[in-house]
């Protein structure tokens, strides 16, 4: 009888440990996915608002000397698909 009780207690403790581990893993997974999306948005905003705008200011000849067919926004070329942030 004692042996069966010990096995049952072991299984209950094992189940509790597995539940705690599953909770920790799911919390880390959900936190990392939301953190990744927040970091990605921040990087895209920085790229669009800071880096690309400063490149246009520093090197206007590169943007203004392009053929007129690429200019759609008052002398600025359309954003290529590879650099699009939307």
C-alpha positions as CSV (number, residue, x, y, z in Angstrom):
1,X,0.0,0.0,0.0
2,X,2.8,2.4,0.9
3,X,4.5,1.7,-2.4
4,X,1.4,2.6,-4.4
5,X,1.0,5.8,-2.3
6,X,4.6,6.8,-3.0
7,X,4.1,6.3,-6.8
8,X,0.9,8.4,-6.7
9,X,2.7,11.2,-4.8
10,X,5.6,11.0,-7.3
11,X,3.2,11.3,-10.3
12,X,1.4,14.3,-8.6
13,X,4.6,16.1,-8.0
14,X,5.8,15.3,-11.6
15,X,2.4,16.7,-12.9
16,X,2.8,19.9,-10.8
17,X,6.4,20.4,-12.1
18,X,5.3,19.9,-15.7
19,X,2.5,22.4,-15.3
20,X,5.0,25.0,-13.8
21,X,7.5,24.4,-16.6
22,X,4.7,24.6,-19.3
23,X,3.6,28.0,-17.7
24,X,7.1,29.4,-17.7
25,X,7.7,28.2,-21.3
26,X,4.5,29.7,-22.6
27,X,5.1,33.0,-20.7
28,X,8.6,33.3,-22.3
29,X,7.3,32.4,-25.7
30,X,4.5,35.0,-25.6
31,X,6.8,37.7,-24.1
32,X,9.4,37.1,-26.7
33,X,7.0,37.3,-29.6
34,X,5.5,40.6,-28.4
35,X,9.0,41.9,-27.7
36,X,10.1,40.9,-31.2
37,X,7.2,42.7,-32.8
38,X,7.8,45.8,-30.7
39,X,11.5,45.9,-31.6
40,X,10.7,45.3,-35.3
41,X,8.3,48.3,-35.3
42,X,10.9,50.4,-33.6
43,X,13.6,49.4,-36.1
44,X,11.2,50.1,-39.1
45,X,10.3,53.5,-37.7
46,X,13.9,54.4,-37.1
47,X,14.9,53.3,-40.5
48,X,12.1,55.2,-42.2
49,X,12.1,58.4,-40.1
50,X,15.8,58.8,-39.2
51,X,18.1,56.9,-41.5
52,X,16.4,57.3,-44.9
53,X,15.5,60.9,-44.3
54,X,19.1,61.8,-43.4
55,X,20.4,59.9,-46.4
56,X,18.1,62.1,-48.6
57,X,19.5,65.2,-46.9
58,X,23.1,64.1,-47.1
59,X,23.0,62.8,-50.7
60,X,20.2,64.8,-52.5
61,X,22.0,64.4,-55.9
62,X,21.5,60.7,-55.8
63,X,17.7,61.2,-55.5
64,X,17.3,64.2,-57.7
65,X,19.5,62.9,-60.6
66,X,17.4,59.8,-61.1
67,X,15.2,59.6,-64.2
68,X,11.9,61.5,-63.9
69,X,9.8,58.3,-64.2
70,X,11.0,57.2,-60.7
71,X,10.0,60.5,-59.1
72,X,6.5,60.5,-57.7
73,X,6.7,62.7,-54.6
74,X,8.1,66.2,-55.3
75,X,11.6,65.0,-56.3
76,X,11.8,62.0,-54.0
77,X,11.7,58.5,-55.6
78,X,9.2,55.9,-54.7
79,X,10.4,53.6,-51.9
80,X,11.6,50.4,-53.4
81,X,9.7,47.3,-52.3
82,X,12.7,45.9,-50.5
83,X,12.9,49.0,-48.3
84,X,9.1,49.4,-47.8
85,X,8.1,49.4,-44.1
86,X,4.4,48.9,-44.7
